[in-house]
């Protein structure tokens, strides 16, 4: 099937060439204020296959197949969700309790009822 794009007219070519020359000049003079950030990609070997499959299915269902958006969504939930924070607080409390010294309970002998005999 042939594409339905048309060829640019001479006027459009001139406008495009002028804009291209201006951008080349800006880039060559170093006046561009744009700084690019290097992207970090995960390797397949960094993630368990089960986790990768779960993330892909989660992204397909909830974020229209966009996995980076799904990761951002999960991070937002983890940072803002009170239940998640409660779990973290619970883990901190357990760690504090485990680090405290344990006192052995003293032996208590119960009083008997027949004290007047």
C-alpha positions in Angstrom: 0.0 0.0 0.0 1.4 3.3 -1.0 1.8 6.0 1.6 -0.3 9.1 1.2 2.3 11.7 2.0 2.9 14.5 -0.4 6.2 16.0 -1.4 6.9 19.4 0.0 6.6 22.4 -2.2 9.6 24.7 -3.0 8.4 27.3 -0.5 8.1 24.7 2.2 11.6 23.4 1.4 13.0 26.9 1.7 11.4 27.5 5.1 12.6 24.1 6.3 16.2 24.8 5.1 16.2 28.2 6.8 15.0 26.7 10.1 17.6 24.0 9.8 20.4 26.5 9.2 19.3 28.5 12.3 19.3 25.4 14.5 22.7 24.4 13.2 24.0 27.8 14.1 22.6 27.7 17.6 24.0 24.2 18.2 27.5 25.2 16.8 27.7 28.4 18.8 26.9 26.4 22.0 24.0 28.7 22.8 21.5 26.0 23.3 20.0 25.9 26.7 18.9 22.3 26.3 20.9 19.7 28.3 20.2 16.1 27.6 20.0 13.6 30.3 21.4 10.1 29.6 18.7 7.5 29.7 19.1 4.4 31.9 17.6 1.2 30.6 17.2 -2.0 32.6 18.6 -5.1 31.1 16.4 -8.2 30.9 19.0 -10.1 33.1 18.4 -7.5 35.9 14.8 -8.6 36.5 13.4 -12.1 37.3 11.3 -13.4 34.3 8.2 -13.6 36.6 8.6 -10.0 37.7 9.1 -8.8 34.2 6.0 -10.7 33.0 4.0 -9.2 35.9 5.2 -5.7 35.1 4.4 -6.1 31.4 0.9 -7.3 32.2 0.3 -4.5 34.7 1.5 -1.9 32.2 -0.7 -3.4 29.5 -3.8 -3.3 31.7 -3.3 0.0 33.5 -1.0 2.3 31.5 -1.7 1.4 27.9 1.4 -0.7 27.6 3.8 2.0 28.7 6.2 0.3 31.2 8.0 3.4 32.3 4.7 5.1 33.2 3.8 1.9 35.1 7.0 2.2 37.1 6.3 5.9 37.9 2.8 4.9 39.0 4.0 2.2 41.3 6.6 4.6 42.7 3.9 7.2 43.3 1.8 4.7 45.1 4.7 3.5 47.2 5.6 7.1 48.3 2.1 8.4 48.9 0.0 5.4 50.1 -0.6 5.4 53.8 -0.9 1.6 54.0 2.6 1.3 52.5 3.9 3.8 55.0 2.2 1.9 57.8 4.0 -1.3 56.7 7.3 0.5 56.7 6.6 2.0 60.1 5.7 -1.5 61.4 9.0 -2.9 60.0 10.9 -0.1 61.8 9.1 -0.8 65.1 9.9 -4.5 64.8 13.6 -3.7 64.1 13.7 -1.4 67.2 12.0 -4.1 69.4 14.5 -6.8 68.1 17.4 -4.5 68.9 16.4 -4.0 72.5 17.8 -6.4 75.1 15.3 -9.1 76.2 14.7 -9.4 80.0 14.0 -12.8 81.3 10.7 -13.0 83.2 11.2 -13.6 87.0 9.7 -16.7 88.4 6.5 -15.9 90.3 5.0 -18.4 92.7 1.3 -18.1 93.1 -0.2 -17.8 96.6 -2.2 -20.7 97.7 -5.7 -20.5 99.1 -5.2 -22.5 102.2 -3.1 -20.0 104.2 -4.8 -20.5 107.7 -4.0 -24.2 108.0 
